[in-house]
Amino acid sequence: MKNITYQELVAQNRARHEAERRKARKAMMLKTLINLIVVFIIGVASYFGYSIWQERKIDAERKEAERRRLLAEQSAREREDKRKMEEALKAKREQDSQ
C-alpha cells in the first residue's frame, strides 16, 4: 500500500464527510418533499371531504325543513277539516232542532 501524507488523509476524510453530508442533505430534502406532498394531498382530500359533508348537512337540513313544512300543512288541513266537520254538525243540529 502506498504511504499517504497527513494532508492527503485529511483531504480524503473531508471529501468523504462532504459526500456523506451531501447524501444526508439530499435524503432529508427528499423526505421533506415527500412529507409536503403528503400534507398537500391530505389537505386537498380534507377540503373535498369537508365540502361534501357540508353539502350533505345542508341537504339534510333542507329535507328536514321540507318535512316540517309538510307536517305543518297536513296539521293545518286536518284542523280545517275538523272545523268544517264541526260546523257542519252544528248546522245539522240546528236544523234538526228547528
GUTORMI-213298 format. One record per residue: residue number from 1; residue in one letter; x, y, z of N, C-alpha, C in turn. Coordinates in steps of 0.02 Angstrom, whole numbers, plus 32768, in hexadecimal, padded with zeros to 4 digits. Each point is the difference from the previous one (the first is absolute). Layout:
<atoms>
ATOM; resi; resn; n.east; n.north; n.up; ca.east; ca.north; ca.up; c.east; c.north; c.up
ATOM; NUM; A; X; Y; Z; X; Y; Z; X; Y; Z $
...
</atoms>
This chain:
<atoms>
ATOM; resi; resn; n.east; n.north; n.up; ca.east; ca.north; ca.up; c.east; c.north; c.up
ATOM; 1; M; 802A; 7FC6; 8000; 7FD6; 803A; 8000; 802C; 803E; 8000 $
ATOM; 2; K; 7FE9; 8033; 7FE1; 8025; 803E; 7FF8; 7FFB; 8028; 8040 $
ATOM; 3; N; 8036; 801E; 8013; 7FFF; 802E; 803A; 7FE2; 8042; 7FEA $
ATOM; 4; I; 7FD0; 8019; 8028; 7FE2; 8040; 7FF0; 8011; 8031; 8037 $
ATOM; 5; T; 8002; 803E; 7FED; 8012; 8033; 8030; 7FC3; 8013; 8029 $
ATOM; 6; Y; 800E; 8024; 8034; 7FCB; 8016; 802E; 7FCF; 802D; 7FDA $
ATOM; 7; Q; 8019; 802E; 7FD7; 7FD5; 802D; 7FDA; 7FD3; 7FDA; 7FD0 $
ATOM; 8; E; 801A; 7FCC; 7FE1; 7FD7; 7FD8; 7FD3; 7FCA; 7FDA; 8027 $
ATOM; 9; L; 8013; 7FE6; 803B; 7FCF; 7FDD; 802A; 7FC9; 802F; 8017 $
ATOM; 10; V; 8013; 803D; 8014; 7FCF; 8032; 8014; 7FD3; 8011; 7FC5 $
ATOM; 11; A; 801C; 8009; 7FC6; 7FD8; 8011; 7FC4; 7FD0; 7FC8; 7FEF $
ATOM; 12; Q; 8016; 7FC2; 8006; 7FD4; 7FC7; 7FF3; 7FC7; 7FFD; 8032 $
ATOM; 13; N; 8011; 800A; 8040; 7FCD; 8000; 8035; 7FCD; 8038; 7FF5 $
ATOM; 14; R; 8019; 803B; 7FEE; 7FD2; 8039; 7FF3; 7FD3; 7FF1; 7FC5 $
ATOM; 15; A; 801C; 7FE3; 7FCC; 7FD9; 7FF0; 7FC4; 7FCC; 7FCB; 8012 $
ATOM; 16; R; 8012; 7FCF; 8026; 7FD2; 7FCB; 8014; 7FC8; 801D; 802B $
ATOM; 17; H; 8012; 802A; 8031; 7FCE; 8020; 802B; 7FD2; 802D; 7FD8 $
ATOM; 18; E; 801C; 8026; 7FD1; 7FD7; 802C; 7FD6; 7FD0; 7FD6; 7FD5 $
ATOM; 19; A; 8016; 7FC9; 7FE5; 7FD4; 7FD4; 7FD9; 7FC9; 7FE3; 802C $
ATOM; 20; E; 8011; 7FED; 803D; 7FCE; 7FE7; 802F; 7FCD; 8036; 8012 $
ATOM; 21; R; 8019; 803D; 800B; 7FD3; 8038; 800F; 7FD1; 800F; 7FC6 $
ATOM; 22; R; 801C; 8000; 7FC2; 7FD6; 800B; 7FC5; 7FCB; 7FCA; 7FF9 $
ATOM; 23; K; 8014; 7FC3; 800C; 7FD1; 7FC8; 7FFC; 7FCA; 8006; 8036 $
ATOM; 24; A; 8013; 8012; 803D; 7FCF; 8009; 8036; 7FD2; 803B; 7FF1 $
ATOM; 25; R; 801C; 8037; 7FE6; 7FD8; 803B; 7FEF; 7FCE; 7FEF; 7FC9 $
ATOM; 26; K; 8017; 7FDA; 7FCE; 7FD4; 7FEC; 7FC9; 7FC8; 7FD3; 801A $
ATOM; 27; A; 8010; 7FD1; 802D; 7FCE; 7FD4; 801D; 7FCE; 8028; 8029 $
ATOM; 28; M; 8019; 8031; 8026; 7FD4; 802A; 8029; 7FD1; 802A; 7FD4 $
ATOM; 29; M; 801B; 801B; 7FCA; 7FD7; 8028; 7FD2; 7FCB; 7FD4; 7FDF $
ATOM; 30; L; 8013; 7FC3; 7FEE; 7FCF; 7FD2; 7FE1; 7FCA; 7FEE; 8032 $
ATOM; 31; K; 8013; 7FF3; 803E; 7FCF; 7FF0; 8034; 7FD2; 803B; 800C $
ATOM; 32; T; 801C; 803C; 8003; 7FD8; 803D; 8009; 7FCF; 800A; 7FC6 $
ATOM; 33; L; 8018; 7FF5; 7FC3; 7FD5; 8006; 7FC6; 7FC7; 7FCE; 8003 $
ATOM; 34; I; 800F; 7FC2; 8011; 7FCC; 7FCD; 8006; 7FCE; 8014; 8036 $
ATOM; 35; N; 8018; 8018; 8039; 7FD2; 8016; 8035; 7FD4; 803A; 7FE9 $
ATOM; 36; L; 801C; 802F; 7FDB; 7FD8; 8038; 7FE6; 7FCB; 7FE7; 7FCF $
ATOM; 37; I; 8012; 7FD1; 7FD6; 7FD0; 7FE4; 7FD1; 7FC8; 7FDD; 8025 $
ATOM; 38; V; 8012; 7FDA; 8033; 7FCD; 7FDD; 8028; 7FD2; 8032; 8023 $
ATOM; 39; V; 801D; 8034; 801D; 7FD7; 8033; 8021; 7FD2; 8023; 7FCE $
ATOM; 40; F; 8019; 800E; 7FC5; 7FD8; 801F; 7FCC; 7FC5; 7FD3; 7FEC $
ATOM; 41; I; 800F; 7FC0; 7FF6; 7FCB; 7FD0; 7FED; 7FCC; 7FFB; 8037 $
ATOM; 42; I; 8018; 7FFC; 803E; 7FD1; 7FFC; 8039; 7FD5; 8040; 8003 $
ATOM; 43; G; 801F; 8039; 7FF4; 7FDB; 803F; 8001; 7FCB; 8002; 7FCA $
ATOM; 44; V; 8012; 7FEB; 7FC4; 7FCF; 8000; 7FC9; 7FC7; 7FCF; 800F $
ATOM; 45; A; 8012; 7FC5; 8017; 7FCD; 7FCE; 8011; 7FD3; 8019; 8038 $
ATOM; 46; S; 801D; 8021; 8032; 7FD9; 801B; 8037; 7FD0; 8036; 7FE7 $
ATOM; 47; Y; 8018; 802B; 7FD4; 7FD6; 8035; 7FE4; 7FC4; 7FE2; 7FDD $
ATOM; 48; F; 800D; 7FD0; 7FD3; 7FC8; 7FE1; 7FDC; 7FD3; 7FD9; 802F $
ATOM; 49; G; 801C; 7FDD; 802F; 7FD7; 7FDC; 8031; 7FD4; 802F; 8028 $
ATOM; 50; Y; 801C; 8038; 8016; 7FD9; 8031; 8026; 7FCA; 801E; 7FD5 $
ATOM; 51; S; 8010; 800F; 7FC1; 7FCE; 801C; 7FD2; 7FC6; 7FCF; 7FF7 $
ATOM; 52; I; 800F; 7FC1; 7FF6; 7FCC; 7FCE; 7FF8; 7FD7; 7FFA; 8040 $
ATOM; 53; W; 8021; 8001; 8039; 7FDD; 7FFC; 8040; 7FD1; 803B; 8008 $
ATOM; 54; Q; 8018; 803C; 7FEF; 7FD7; 803D; 8005; 7FC3; 7FFA; 7FD2 $
ATOM; 55; E; 800B; 7FE8; 7FC2; 7FC7; 7FF9; 7FD1; 7FCD; 7FD0; 801C $
ATOM; 56; R; 8017; 7FC7; 801A; 7FD1; 7FCF; 801C; 7FDB; 801D; 803D $
ATOM; 57; K; 8024; 8026; 8028; 7FE1; 8020; 803B; 7FCA; 8031; 7FEA $
ATOM; 58; I; 8010; 8028; 7FCE; 7FCF; 8031; 7FE7; 7FC4; 7FDC; 7FE1 $
ATOM; 59; D; 800D; 7FCB; 7FDA; 7FC9; 7FD9; 7FE3; 7FD4; 7FE2; 8036 $
ATOM; 60; A; 801F; 7FE5; 8034; 7FDA; 7FE2; 8037; 7FD6; 8035; 8022 $
ATOM; 61; E; 801C; 803B; 800C; 7FDA; 8036; 801F; 7FC6; 8016; 7FD3 $
ATOM; 62; R; 800D; 8003; 7FBF; 7FCC; 8014; 7FD1; 7FC7; 7FCC; 8000 $
ATOM; 63; K; 8013; 7FC1; 7FFF; 7FCD; 7FCB; 8002; 7FD8; 8002; 8041 $
ATOM; 64; E; 8022; 800C; 8037; 7FDE; 8004; 8041; 7FD0; 803B; 8001 $
ATOM; 65; A; 8015; 8039; 7FE5; 7FD5; 803B; 7FFD; 7FC3; 7FF1; 7FD4 $
ATOM; 66; E; 800B; 7FDF; 7FC7; 7FC9; 7FEE; 7FD4; 7FD0; 7FD0; 8023 $
ATOM; 67; R; 801B; 7FCF; 8025; 7FD6; 7FD1; 8025; 7FD6; 8025; 8034 $
ATOM; 68; R; 8020; 802E; 8024; 7FDB; 8027; 8032; 7FC9; 802A; 7FE0 $
ATOM; 69; R; 800F; 801E; 7FC6; 7FCF; 8029; 7FDC; 7FC5; 7FD5; 7FEB $
ATOM; 70; L; 800E; 7FC5; 7FE5; 7FCB; 7FD3; 7FEB; 7FD5; 7FEA; 803B $
ATOM; 71; L; 8021; 7FF1; 8038; 7FDA; 7FED; 803C; 7FD4; 8039; 8018 $
ATOM; 72; A; 801A; 803C; 7FFE; 7FDA; 803B; 8015; 7FC4; 800A; 7FD2 $
ATOM; 73; E; 800B; 7FF8; 7FBD; 7FC8; 8006; 7FD1; 7FCC; 7FCA; 800D $
ATOM; 74; Q; 8017; 7FC3; 800B; 7FD1; 7FC8; 800D; 7FD9; 800E; 8040 $
ATOM; 75; S; 8022; 8016; 8033; 7FDF; 8010; 803F; 7FCD; 8038; 7FF6 $
ATOM; 76; A; 8012; 8033; 7FDA; 7FD1; 8037; 7FF3; 7FC3; 7FE7; 7FD9 $
ATOM; 77; R; 800B; 7FD4; 7FCE; 7FC8; 7FE4; 7FDA; 7FD2; 7FD7; 802E $
ATOM; 78; E; 801F; 7FD8; 802C; 7FD9; 7FD7; 802E; 7FD7; 802D; 802E $
ATOM; 79; R; 801E; 8036; 801A; 7FDA; 802E; 802B; 7FC7; 8020; 7FD9 $
ATOM; 80; E; 800E; 8014; 7FC2; 7FCC; 801F; 7FD7; 7FC8; 7FCF; 7FF1 $
ATOM; 81; D; 8012; 7FC1; 7FF0; 7FCD; 7FCD; 7FF4; 7FD6; 7FF4; 803F $
ATOM; 82; K; 8021; 7FFD; 8039; 7FDD; 7FF5; 803F; 7FD0; 803B; 800E $
ATOM; 83; R; 8017; 803D; 7FF3; 7FD7; 803B; 800B; 7FC3; 7FFF; 7FD2 $
ATOM; 84; K; 800B; 7FED; 7FC1; 7FC8; 7FFD; 7FD1; 7FCF; 7FCA; 8015 $
ATOM; 85; M; 8019; 7FC7; 8017; 7FD3; 7FCA; 8016; 7FD7; 8017; 803D $
ATOM; 86; E; 8021; 8023; 802E; 7FDD; 8019; 803B; 7FCB; 8033; 7FEC $
ATOM; 87; E; 8011; 802B; 7FD0; 7FCF; 8031; 7FE9; 7FC5; 7FDC; 7FDE $
ATOM; 88; A; 8010; 7FCD; 7FD8; 7FCB; 7FDA; 7FDF; 7FD4; 7FDD; 8033 $
ATOM; 89; L; 801E; 7FE1; 8033; 7FD9; 7FE0; 8035; 7FD6; 8032; 8026 $
ATOM; 90; K; 801E; 803A; 800E; 7FDB; 8034; 8024; 7FC5; 8018; 7FD6 $
ATOM; 91; A; 800C; 800A; 7FBF; 7FCA; 8016; 7FD3; 7FCA; 7FCA; 7FFD $
ATOM; 92; K; 8014; 7FC1; 7FFD; 7FD0; 7FC9; 7FFD; 7FD7; 7FFC; 8040 $
ATOM; 93; R; 8021; 8009; 8039; 7FDC; 8000; 8041; 7FCD; 8039; 8003 $
ATOM; 94; E; 8016; 803A; 7FE7; 7FD3; 803A; 7FFF; 7FC3; 7FF3; 7FD4 $
ATOM; 95; Q; 800C; 7FDF; 7FC6; 7FC9; 7FF0; 7FD4; 7FD3; 7FCC; 8020 $
ATOM; 96; D; 801D; 7FCF; 8021; 7FD9; 7FCB; 8021; 7FD6; 801E; 803A $
ATOM; 97; S; 801D; 802F; 8022; 7FDC; 801D; 8039; 7FC8; 802E; 7FEA $
ATOM; 98; Q; 8002; 8018; 7FC3; 7FCB; 802E; 7FEA; 7FC6; 7FDD; 7FE5 $
</atoms>
